[in-house]
Amino acid sequence: NAGVMQNPRHLVRRRGQEARLRCSPMKGHSHVYWYRQLPEEGLKFMVYLQKENIIDESGMPKERFSAEFPKEGPSILRIQQVVRGDSAAYFCASSLQGHSGNTIYFGEGSWLTVV
Amino acid sequence: AQRVTQPEKLLSVFKGAPVELKCNYSYSGSPELFWYVQYSRQRLQLLLRHISRESIKGFTADLNKGETSFHLKKPFAQEEDSAMYYCALSGLSGGATNKLIFGTGTLLAVQP
């Protein structure tokens, strides 16, 4: 089992461009979570998705950010019109079940730099 | 409010010295507490969870509900323990999702 795979590992975007971050969960996992880690801060929950459904997006900024987890293919975190403040590490995680008590496995992260 | 507090940004100890990484939490229900470790730009790995009460790599953590703490301890630090350590919690009541709330992390540096 390859674990949670994220790509790209590093992404550089100019202000105003779009960033797309992809996450393939562990085999058999249908629950995906995205977290953001700003410099000098801890990980902050962004969104929780189950196949084709957004379950909890309470941590997502209201504008420019969106996430999807289609029936086929990886989960995508999309940031439109990036700004310098979007520069951060974005971590994806997955679990077998969605309720508490299930182990969450993290990917290696995608580092977004906005110049 | 749900919150995890790790008061120390950096903890530096010598090899062989005891280690205690502090974690305090506030949560209105019954939380499940975790410690995650992140070695130099690698993925976060689950170190231990309070429910399993196990010891991993010599680390232990006891949930103290009275003091709302979940401090991570190891009696003798090793150089390979140098890493970023995150305390986290999630809800334990039925139906609560797996959403984790993280502390800001403590960087443990073990000097030779």
Interface residues (C-beta under 8 A of the other chain):
Chain A: G3 V4 H31 Y33 Y35 E40 E41 G42 L43 K44 F45 Y48 I55 D56 F91 S95 Q97 G98 H99 S100 G101 N102 T103 I104 Y105 F106 G107 E108 G109
Chain B: V4 Q6 E32 Y36 R41 Q42 R43 L44 Q45 L46 R49 I51 Y86 S90 G91 L92 S93 G94 G95 A96 T97 N98 K99 L100 I101 F102 G103 T104 G105
